[in-house]
Amino acid sequence: MKSEVDQCRNNSECLCPNREIPQHMPFPKDTFAKDPKFNHLVHSNDYPTRPEEQILQASVADLQSRKAALQSSSQRLHALRNSYHNQIDRINAELKSQKRTTLLVEDAIRVRKRLLSPVRRLPTEILRHIFLSTVEHIPLRIAELDEAESWSFKDPPSMLWTIELVCQQWRIAIVNYPRLWSYVSIRIPPHDTGVSIPLHLPRLAVQLDRAQLHTLSIALYPGLALNRISTSVPDYLIHLLFPYARRIKSLDLILPYKHIHSLSFLVKRMSSLTHLTISTPSAPEISDADLSSGEPAPLFQHCAQLQTVSFVDVHAPISRFALPWHTIISLSTACSYHPRRRSLALGILPREIYLILKESLELRQCSFNVRMGSGPTDIHGFTVLTAPRLQHLELVFPVQQGGALLQLLEKISLPSLVSLSISTKAIYPVTWASHYIFASVVDTIERWKCPLQRIEYLRGDVGGDDLARLVRETKTTLSALELNEVVMSKTAVVLDINHHCSEADILLESILEHLSIVSLTTLRMRGDELSKDWANGDVFAALVNAVERSQCPLEELEYQRGFTEYEDVIRLVGATNNTLKSLSLIRITSYNMAIYLVDALSVSRSPNGPLLAPHLHTLVLTGCVHRSTEARTFSARAYVEMVRSRYAEAPFRKLHIGWEPESDECPLSDAVRELGLIQTELRNLAPEVLFTHGIIEEDEDEQKDSEEEGED
């Protein structure tokens, strides 16, 4: 039985798309000129004979019939083509209709998916917490490249007004949460703008109204430029804030002194103020000679709950402002970096710090930028001042003015201090503080007899004996010692316990051999990245000896750019077996050491013995992480096996492997493949383990040197 398609193809009258269109080919008899029987008639004017005439007449009749058939076929083909055009038009119309319907369906899907969005399930408390993270009210400080060394301030982003337009639910969550609206930033325009009431004032009034009875955090800062003729904050702002003054808990004033003084009427009502920040938008306007003249402004003297005070670029704060010093428990002075500021005169004098500590009996934490002054501003004639409650102290001093630091340390005593940070600031980054600064700091700590737990010393010359004295004095309390960018005395090399290289090995070993660090929990020794030298194995061995001798509860160890013997690493792990949580061996130069350590940490290597480092959850190995000295192949199997074997008893949280190529190393592509294999295996085995890896490229200078040696 023929199908419908076959029937359509065989039906010459059918016009459906299934119709098979015949292929027309001309016949030889269609062209009379090529018939050889009539060549003599074509090329002459002779009349054909009777038989020829009959043949020609019969041929004409036949061709007439053929012409009629061709015309009939052409008509059918025209009809078929018109049918196809109609169907194409209908198809195009149907495609457009389906496209419109598809868009409607997609929109319907999008709407329904939006209805199923997980955000809709978030409770109002979570939404408010997210919205709170978008709130900023402190302006961004931008340095102006002018001779006045001034600053401009960019308005903080205000996202709440946009978020409340998203939907009704978000608007209700925002509008009915006063805390969101309690962070208020107010830009003070110049007085000659020509506008009696700024355009942002109505929105400010709405924000204060939405804050309801919540305590307020207010930031006042200048616009593009305060008019130099202006000497006060506009009255309309004071009148606007006056009803809310008793609810202001935090106040940031980034204004010239004359504008701050104009707020006295408002500040007297700030009975709830606990946090105060005063910052000047331009260079300090006072000299050391002015310190003894005039009385401090009693602007904030009535703020009986004031506890935290910060000064930024404020010269002589205790001479400028009378504060309720007896209530303050945290105080800081800072100097912002300006690219056009070529001097290091900013900071406060030892005399000012002495007077602040004398007045602030409840002070627990403070940070000072110290500087030397000119004139009668020293404190040599003062008696030693004891700050009995001060626990955290940070001192920053110009590297050329170490005398200011020593002058201050000589006249104060801090018996309760637990954290001390001392650092320098310098115009040129290659400058370090002299070794006598660190020695004097150690002398001071010995005199204070304080329970120091954390010490940080940045950019200075350090003596080995002084370092040993420091650790010996704090051996029962010290838990963190950070020496960053320090230089060992009488050497020209960089040390960090942090930086070290071959010339300092003997000195560093002697320091480590005399250290007693019974309370140390974190120890980092990093090599100088610019140095081509590597510490020998004796340095790491001395470090392990100090840890074993002290029996300290070491939890984190980082050792960078040094030769390490496998036996010493195992001794270290054994000495800290019950406490070690993080071990980082960076830029390893010892072949086989890394892979032997991985084998030792695997449970399967010692099934009958105790698990090594059961609390270890972070392991960082970079450098020579090869399998064998001969082949120097890099295999992923050992690292995956280590993680798998410890997964049940002591699972890892983080594993980092950094492969460093050598001239006769395995191909880079092989190492990349193996690192990727570890990542794939661990993703399937322990997805909670954070695995990172990298390729450590050779320094350009080292590579150049090695090439030159090869040429020689």
N, C-alpha and C positions, 0 to 999 in steps of 0.2 A: 504494500500500500504506500503510494507516494505521499510524502509529507507536504504540508502546506507551503513550505519554502520551495520545494521542487515544482509544485504545481504553478506557483507564481513565476518561476524562472521560465517555464515552458509556455506560459500564456502570453502571447504577443500583445494582447490588449490590456494586460494588467499594468497599472501605473504605480504599484506599491514599491517600497525600497528593495524588496526581495527580487524584483524583476532583473533578469540577466540581460544586460545591454549587448546587442550583437556588434561585432567588429566588422566594419565595411572595408572591403579591399577592391580596387578597380580591376576589371578584366582586360586582357589584351585587346579584345574586339571593341572595347570602348573607344580606342584611339584608331580612327580610320587611316591616318597618315602612315601607320606602321604595318598596314595589311599589304603583303607583297603582291597579292593578286591584282591590286588596283594601282600599282606604281606607275604603269604606263598612262593611266588616265589622270593621275595626280599631276604628273609632269608634262601634260599636253592638253590640248583643247579638243581632243577627239570625243565623240559621243559614244557612250557604251553600246555594246551589242545587245541584242534582245535577251540572251541568257544573263549577261552582266546586269542589265537593267532589272530583271526579275530578282536577281540576288541582292542588288542594292535596295530595292523596294522592300524585300523581306527583312533585310538588315535594319532598315529605318523603322519598320513596324516593331521589330524586336527591341530596338533601342528606345522607341517611344514607350513601350510597355515597361522597360527597365526604368526609365525616367519617372514614370508614374509610381512605380514601386518605391523608388528612392524618395520621392516627394511625400508619399504616404508614410514611409518610415521616419522622415524628418519631422512630419507633423506629430507623430507619436512621441518622438524624442523631445520635441519642444514641450509637449504636454507633460512628459515625464519630468523634464527639467523644472517646469513651473510647479509641478507637484513637490519636487524636492525643495525648491525655494520656499514654498509654503510650509513644508515640514521644518525646514531650518528656522524660519521665522517663529514657528510655534515652539521649536526647541529653545531658541534664544529667549523667547518670552517666558518659557517654563524655567529656564536657568535663572533669569532675573528674579522670578517669583520665589524660587527655592533659595536664592541668596538672601532675599529679604527675610524669608522665614528662618533661615539659619541664623541671621543676626538676632532675630527675636528670641530664638531658642538659646543662643549663647548668652544673651542678656538675662533670660530667665534662669539659666544655670548659674550665672554670676550672682544674681540676686539671691538665689537659694543657698549658694555656697557662703555668701556673706552672712546669711542668717545662721549658718552653721559654724561661723568663725569662732575659734577658741577665745578670742578677745571678749566675746559676749558673755563668756562664762566667768571672766575675772570678777572677783568681788570688788566692791567699791574701795575697800581698804588697799587692795593691791593697785588698783588704778591710781589712787591718790599718791601712793608711794612712787609709782612711775612718773607721774606728773611732777612730783616734788623734785625729782632728779633733773628736770629741765629748768628749774628756777635758778637764775643767777641775778645778783643785784650789785656786784662789784664791777666797775667798768674796767676795760682793758687799757693798760697804760702803754702809750706809744711815744717813743723818744722823738722830739723835734730837733732837727739838725740846724739849730740856730745858736748864736753866741750866748744866749741866756741859759742854755742847758735846761730848757723847760720840757714839759710833757703835754701831750694832748691825750684825751680820753675818749674811747669809743663806747657808745651806749651798750650795755649788756643786752643780749637778746631777750625779748619778752614773748614767750611762747604761749602763755596762758590765754591771751586774748584770741589766739588762733585755735587752740585746742577746744575752747568752749563752743566753737562753731561747728565742730564735727558732728555731734548728735546731741539729742536731748539728754540721754543718760550721762554723757561726759560733762555736759554743761551743769547738770544737777550735782555731779560729783565734785566739780571744781568750785562752783559758786558757794556750795555749802561746806567748804573745807577752809576755814579761816587761815590756817597755817600757810597755805599756798600763797595767800595775798599779803602775808606779813613781811615779806622781803621787798623793800621799797627802795628803788634807786631814783634819785632826783638830780637832774642836770640843771645847774644854775645858769641861765642865759645872761649875756651882757645886758646892762640896764638901758642901753640906747637902741634896742631892737625896734622901737616904735610900736610895740604891742603891749597894751596895758596888762592883759592877762594872757599868758602863754597858752597855746593850743593844747598842751598836754595836761594842763591843770584839771580839767573835768575828769579825765581818765584817772588821774592820781587820786582825786576825791572818791571815785567809785572804788578804787583798790583799797583805800583806807577804810571805807565803809564795809567792804566785804571781809576785811580782816576781823571785824567785830571786836571781841574783847581779847583777842590773842596778842601776846607780846610782839613787838615790832623790831625789825632789823632795818635801819635806815642808812643809806649811803648818799652823801652829798658830794658832788664833784662838779668842776667847771665845765662849761661848754667848749666850743672851739677856742674861745679866748675871752676871758673876763675883761671887761673894760678897765683900763688902768686907773681911770678916775673913780671907779666903783670901790667902795671900802666896806661893804656889808652885804649880807644875804638879803634879797628882796623881802620887804615886809609881808607881801601876800603869802610867801612860803612859810614864814614864821607864824602868821595867823592861821594858816591851814593846819600846821603841825601842832599848834599849841594845845588843842583839846586831846591830842593823843600822846602828849609828852610823857605822862606817867606810865605809859605802856611800852615805851621805847627801851628795849633790853640791850640792843647792840647798835653802836653808832660808828660809822666810818666817815671821817671828815677828810676829804682830799681838797683842801682849800688853803689859800694864803692865810697867814696869821690874823690879818685885819678882818677877814671875813669870819674866821672862827670866833673872834672876840665879840662879833655882833650877835652871836647866838646866846649870850649870857642870860637873857630873859627867858629863853626857851629851855636852856640846860638846867636852870634852877628847879624846874618841875620834873626832871628825869630821875625820880626816886627809885626806879627799877633798873637803872642802867648797870650792867655787869661787864660788858665788853666795849672797849673804846679803842679805835684806831685813828691816829692822826698822821696825815701825810701831806707834804707840801708839793704842789705841782711845779715848782721851780727850784733853783738852787737856794741853799740856806742864805738868810739875809742878816746874819749876826756874826760878829767877830769875837775872838776870845777876850778882847778888851771890854766888851759890853757885858760880860758875865756878872761882874760885880755891881753893875748899875741897874736900878729898877727892881721892882718886886714882881714875883710870878703872878700871873693872872689867876684869881680865885674862881676860875670858870667852872670847874668840875668838883669843887671842894664839898658840895652838898650831896654828891652821889655816894651815899653811904654803902651801897652794895657793889661798888665797882671792884672787880676781881682780876680782869685780864686787860692789859694795856699794851698797845703796840705803837711804836713810833717809826715812821719811814721818812728818811731825809730830814729829820727834825734835829736842829742844832740845839744842844743844851736843853733837854726837855724839862729838867727839874727847875731850871731858871726861867723857863717859859710858862709853865703851868703848875698851879698848886692843886695837887690831887690828894684824895684820901689815902695816902700811902700805906696806912696801917691796915687797910682792907685788901690790898692787892696781893695776889698769890702767883701771878704769872706776868712777866714783863719782858718785852723785846724791843731792841732798837736795830734798825736795818738801814742799809744804804743801797738804793736801787742803782743798777748799772746803767750809765748813760754813755753812748759811744763818743760824745764830744767832751766828756769829763776827763781831763788829763791829770788831774791831781787826785791824791788820796786823802784830802783834808777832811772828808766827811767822816762822821763818827762822833762819839762823845768822849770827853776827857776822863782820866782816872778819878779826878776830883768829883765829877758828876756821878760816876758810878758809885763811888764811896758814899756820897750823900744819899743816893737812892737806896742803897743797901742799909744805910743807917736809919732811914725813915721807914723802910718797908720790912717790918719785923716778921710779917707773916709770909714773906716771899718764899715760894717753893721752887719756882722755875724761872730762869731769866736767860736772855741772850743779848750780848752787847757787841757793837762795833767800837773798838777802842782806838784812840789816836792820841798823839802827843799834841800839846798846845804850846802857845807862846805866852810869856808873861807869868804872873803869879798864880799859876793854876795847878801846881804840883801838890802832892800830899805827903811830902817827906816829913813834915812836922806833925802829922796825924798819928794817933794811936792805932793799934791793931783793932780792927772791927770784927766782931763775931756775928755771923748770920746763922743763927742756930737751926733754922728750919729749911734752909736752901738745900735742895736735893739735886737739881739739874742745872748745869751752868754751861753756856756756850760763849766762847770769846773769839772774835775775829779781829785781827790787827794788821796794819800795813807791814810788809816784810821789812821795810827800812825803819820802822818805829817799834822795835821789840821792847825798847825801854818803857813804853807806856804799859805794856802787859806786865813786865816785871815790877814796875812801880805799883800796879794795882794788886798783884798777887802778894806782894810784901806786906800790904796793909790790911789784908782780910784773912779771916779764918772761917772755914766751912766744915765743921765737924760732922755734919749729916749728909755730905755730898755723896751721891751714888753714881752720877753720870757727869763726865767732863769731856767737852769737845773744844779743841783749840786748833784754829786754822789761820792761815795768812791770806792776804790779798795782795796782788802785785800787778804792776803795769806789764812787766815782762814775765812770761810764764816759766822762764828758766831760772828764776830767782828763788832761793830757799832761805828760810830763817836760819840764823846762826845756831851752832850747836849749844851755845850757852843758854839759849831759850829753853830747850828741852831739859837741860840739866837743872835750870831754875824751877821748871814745872815739877820735876821729880822732887826737888828739895821741898817745894811747897806741899806736895802730897804727903811727904814724910812728916812734915810739921803738922799738917791738919789731922792726921790719924783718922781719916774718914773711911767709911765702908764702901769704897769705890767698886762698882760692878761693871762699869763700861767706860772705856777711855778711847778717844779718837784724836789723832794728831795728824794734821794735814800740812804737807809741804814744809819740811824742816830738816835740819841737820841733826842726826841722832847719834849719840855715843853708845857703844856697846855696853859699857859699865852702867851708864844711866838707864838703859833699857832693862838691864838685869836688876838694878835697884828698884825700878818701878814695879816689875813683876814680883820681886821679893817682898816689897812693902804691901802689895795687894794680893798676896798669894791665897789668902783665905776667902776673899770676896770677889775677885775679878772673874767675870764670865765672858767678856768680849773685849778684845784689844784690836784696834784697827789703826795701822800706821800706813797712811796713803801718801804716795809720792814723797817719801823721805829719803835722805841721803845719809849714808854712814859716814861718821866723822873720819877725817884724814884719808878719805878715798875719793875717787872721782867717778864712782859708779852709782847707779840708781838702785835703791833697795826699797822694797815695799813690805815686807812680809805681806806681801806685794813684791817689790822689784829686787832681783838679785842677779849677779852674773859672776864669772869665774874669779875676778880679782877680789871679790868680797867673801869668797867661800870660807877662808880661814877665820875671818872675823865673825861671820855669821855662825859658823860652827861653835866658836867659843861662847857666843851669846846663848845659843840653844843648849849647850852643855851646862850652863849655869842657871838656866831658867827653871823655876818651880811653879807649875801652873795647875795647881790642884783643883781649881774651880772652873777652868777653861772649858767652854762648850763649843766654841767656833774658832777655827784657825784657818787662815788663808795665806798662802805664800805664792805670789805671782811673779813671774819673770818679766823683765823689761822687753816689751814687744819690739823695740828698736835695736836690741842687742843681738849679736850673732853668737854670743857665748852661751853655754849651758852650764848650770850648776852640776858639780859632780855628785856621785852617789853618796859621798860623806855628809853632804848637807841634809839630805833626806834621812840618812841614818841617824844624824844628830837630832833631827826633829822627832824621830820615833823614840830615841833614847829619852828625850825630855817628856814625851807622853807616857812612856812606861814608868819613868822615875816618879812622875807626878801623880800617876793613876787618876788623871782628870776625867771627868764625865764627858768626853768629847763626843759631840753629836754630828758636827759638820766639819769636813776637812776638804780644802781645795789646794792642790799643789800644781803649779803651772811652770812649764819650761824648765825641766830638770831631769837628770838621770835618776832612775829609781830601780833598785834591785828588787826582784820578786820576793826574796826572803824578808826584806825590810817592810814591804807592803803587807805581807802576811803577819809580821810582828805587830804592825800598827793595827790591823784588823783584830788581831787577838787581844791586844791591850785594851781596845775599846769595844770588845765584842758585845757587851751588854748595853752600850749606849749609842754606838755609831748608827746614824740614820741616813747620812748623805756623804758620798765619797766621790770626789772629782779629781781625776788625774789627767791633766791637760798638756798637750804637746809632748807626749811620752816619746823618749828616745831609746828605750830599752826594748830590744826585740824579744818577743815571746812573753814579756812580763804581763801584758794585758790579757792574752789568751790563757796563760797559766792562772791568773787571778779569776777569770771567768770559770775555768774548770774547778778551782777551789771553792767557789761560791755555789756550785751546782750540788744539789743534794745527792744526785746519783753517783758522784765521785767518792763520797764517803757515806755509804748507806748505814753503817753501823756507828759512826761517830756523831757528835753533836753538830747541829746546824751552825755554820759559820755566819756571824753577824746577823742574828735573827731579826733585828729591828731595822736593817738596812732597806730603805725603800727608794733611794735615788742613787743611780750610778752613772757617772760621766767619764768616758774614756775617749781620748782623742790622740792622734799621732800614729805610732806604730801599733796597730791593732791586728797584727798578722798571726798566721797559724804556725809557721815554722821559719827558722832562720834560713834554711837552705832554699826552699821554694818561695818563701815569703808570699804565700797565697793567703787570700782573705776569704774566710768561709763563714757563712751565716749560721751553720748548724750549732756551733758551741753556744752562741748567744741565745738562740731560741731554746736550746736545751736548758740553759741556766734559768730562764724565766719560767719554763714549764716545770722544772723540778722544784722551784721555790713557791709555786703558785698557791699551793694548799697551806703551807706553814708560814711563809714570809713573802707575800706577794710584793712585786715592785709597783711603784707609782710612776716612776719616770726612768727612762733609759735613753742615753744619748751616745752615739758613736760617731766620731769624727775621723775619717780616713785621710791620712796624709801620704801623698805619693812620694816615692823615691825614684832615683834614676833607673835602678834595676828592679823596679816594683812590678807587680802584676798589672795588667792593662787597666786603664781607668774604667773602661766599659764593664770589666768583670767586677770591679769594686762597686760600681753603681748598681749592677744587677744583684749582687749579694745584699747590699743595703736595702734595696727594694724588696728582696725576698724576706728579709727580717721583718720589714714593715708589714708585708702581707701575712706572714705566719703569725705575728703577734696580734694583728687585727682579728684573726680568727680564734687564736688561743686565749688572749687576754685583752679584750677591747678597752678595758679601763686603764691599761698601761699607756702612758704618754711616751711614745717613741719618736725621737727626732734623730736626724743624721745629717751629715754634711761632708764636703770635700774641702780639706785645708790646703789651699794653694800655697806654693812656695813664694816667699817674699821676693819682690822684683830685684832688690839689691843683692840678696843672697843668690838668686838665680844668675844675676849678672856676674857676680864674683866667681861662681862655679863655672860659668862659661869661659871667663878669662883664665882660670886655672887650667881648664881643659885645653885652651889654645897653647898655654905655656908647655 
